[in-house]
Amino acid sequence: TQLLEQSPQFLSIQEGENLTVYCNSSSVFSSLQWYRQEPGEGPVLLVTVVTGGEVKKLKRLTFQFGDARKDSSLHITAAQPGDTGLYLCAGGETGGQNFVFGPGTRLSVLP
Amino acid sequence: ETGVTQTPRHLVMGMTNKKSLKCEQHLGHNAMYWYKQSAKKPLELMFVYNFKEQTENNSVPSRFSPECPNSSHLFLHLHTLQPEDSALYLCASSQAGQGILYEQYFGPGTRLTVT
């Protein structure tokens, strides 16, 4: 059974600080996705990474896929209250629709 | 309406009731999904439909019965549920096809409470 772990489980920081959250597995995935979920809403896809070592930037968010395609990180620069939410990672297989989700990192950015 | 919509947003039902959750996607996708999100567990995939045909059933109890009449609509029929079935039920859609990268778009969910 493929499992994804995320750390930290909870993170509370001040506006303007930088942070990194992690997604780890003992399994290899052909793709990895990051989502943000706000209270009362469904997850919203932020990015998909598919190549080992790949780095993608989305404004203040930087996503990295590990060389071995077993782990990923999300770095947020100068966090803002609007970044508050549950950050989920999900691993997938080539041609597969059975994504495995991690338990999430709950981020709170205080003004 | 745009994106993926779900109704109702909140549902309280007794263990002997029968109810249905509805999902509609306005994105032209041809794959639809049901997920369960509990407080203490990661998001769990329940069912997948591609081009109206069920392709995944992740050992879901028979008290949950999905229906996909067309590529835009997905239902989850509920009967004789248990209190531990209380959760947020999320619908998602994506394109489907060989070799594509599945990127799922989620609805806002139905918060279900079983009393």
Interface residues (C-beta under 8 A of the other chain):
Chain A: L4 S31 Q33 Y35 G40 E41 G42 P43 V44 L45 T48 V50 L88 A90 G92 T94 G95 G96 Q97 N98 F99 V100 F101 G102 P103 G104
Chain B: V4 A31 Y33 K41 P42 L43 E44 L45 V48 N50 T55 E56 N58 L90 C91 A92 S94 A96 Q98 G99 L101 Y102 E103 Q104 Y105 F106 G107 P108 G109
